[in-house]
């Protein structure tokens, strides 16, 4: 449901969603086959963590945001500079971050 709502919000502000993708393996495949302008990652993907996806996005210079219920201290320090929005996600805040629009503090 969150993915559908997010897709709708992205479309409303001029974006296009190519997901959601439910696993690390599928996300890594998508990164290799699609031209991505940015990504939104939930830290938890079932039994997996999204950090390998974040690392590959960094290697390809694709900006990304964590949308998660985790507090900042629960995310490894290697991702301290990654924007993070807390669940439940404020869709306008998320869209603003994606499109580099001024936003309220996280």
C-alpha angles and dihedrals in degrees: 000000000000090000092052092048090048091049089052092050092048091051090049092056095042103270134119127222121218095182170005099198116187102202142042091240093053092045092051089051091050091051089056096047105037133060103237127193093188144335141222114214130194105209091222119061101174105284093350135079121227096228095106087055091050090050093051092047089053091050089054093043093242112150117230143181130212114230103191149137091231120108115236092258092061093059116082115261090243086076099046091117095052114106111245131196121193125233128279082058121223099222095203091052091049093048090049091054092048094050095038093245120152110272140178119266117284 
